[in-house]
Amino acid sequence: MKQKAEANSVILVECCGVLEELCGGSEYRLMFPRMPVTIATVVERLTNECPAARDMLERSACAVGDRIVSREQPLQHGERLVLLPPVSGG
């Protein structure tokens, strides 16, 4: 698990599928100075940390718990955001 420290409020990010490879791991602990923080802000931060994943992160669905959620949704300390890249198949 990679850790990017700035403050005390933590959001856990789980990268699924190809994002795990592009981001260099399946989980991140991102710290923010204030809560709540929007999912869009979390994804932007991860994009800055993993520029190779930019295109895939922009197209990925976001889930909290068992729900797909909007990027405008606020997250609180300790919540887990799951990033689900688009899938293709036959």
JODA-V452554 format. One line per field, one symbol per residue. phi: phi as a letter, one per 30 degrees, with the letter a starting at -180 (. if undefined). A space follows every 10 residues. Layout:
phi->???
//
This chain:
phi->.dbccbaccc ccbccchdde ddcilcbbcc cbdbbdbdee dddddddddb edceddddcd dcbbicbdbd ddddcceidc ccccddcbac
//
